[in-house]
Amino acid sequence: MPPRQFDGSRVRAVRRGRNLSQQQLGDMVGVSGPAVARWENGQDFPKGEKLPAIAKALHQPLDDLFPHDGPPDLQLLRCDAGLSHAQAAEIINASRAPLGNAESGRRRLSDAYVKPLAKAYGVSEDELLAAQDRSFGVRVPSRAEQASGPRTIEEKINYLLRYGYVGQEAPSDEQIARAVNEHAGAATVTAGDIVALRTGATADASDVVRAGLAHALQVEVALFQDDAELSPEARQLLEAFRFIGSIHRGQILGLAARGNSTGLSVEMMAKINDLVGELKHKLPDVPGGE
């Protein structure tokens, strides 16, 4: 069943109201008349990527004819762009596996796929990454929560996975669990335990697991030792991850800081990140970029 709600009887009523036969509607969306009949009778469902074409053919807003609950995940973004798995895979010059793994919450997209997919789906890169978080069962924090920095283990893991692997593939749940166990010298967690921590199903972890997470995600142990307000140093580190990611994706073309031997403050980097988020649609394409 498609990620949007599909009511065959409603499609039938709208089709008849526009004086279209099942065959005519099928011709407009690239299927047979009998296929439309099966949709309307509840015997089958159209593929999710067909829904935009159906709504267009029936002169109906997509969200009105086929509503959905909550913000989109990766599957919904692809389907709303009218793209099949094969078509989206062709855009990133890859097999269907990376898309299927990301949409099902098994392995995150390679950083190189983010920009072309965001462009193909008609969304910003941040919107695509937020949709990916939802595909992995991660609650996307509000702007206020983002401004204060990640505090819980869930928020910290997802922040590091999202921003800490510029130009390289983030580790999977299995790889993180393996690294935690290697650091601990014992089988302390499973991939399922990492999923529970990453999605917030488990809110706490032992000191051994926290130290292992820091080792697995290549940060200082102190970052995982306290869920309270982050220290200025920890916030600066996390903002730096976002900042570097913005540069890597071509959202910031260059930056000169004069007369500052200690580098940009966390407040300044936070402001720059917010500005990038607001203005990136207006930035020109980077020459030679992906």
Buried (B, 14 or more C-beta within 10 A) or exposed (E): EBBBEBBBEBBBEBBEEEEBEBBBBBBBBEBEBEBBBBBBEEEBBBEBBBBBBBBBBBEBEBEEBBEBEEEBBBBBBBBBBBBBBEEBBEBBEBEBEBBBBBBEBBBBBBBBBBBBBBBBBEBBBBBBBBBBBBBBBBEBBEEEBBEBBBBBBBBBBBBBBBBBBBEEBBBBBBBBBBBBBEBBEEEBBBBEBBBBBBBBEBEEBEEBBBBBBBBBBEBEEBBBEEBEEBEEEBBBBBBBBBBBBBBEBBBBEEEEEEEEEEEBBBEBBBEBBBEBBEEBEEEEEEEEEE
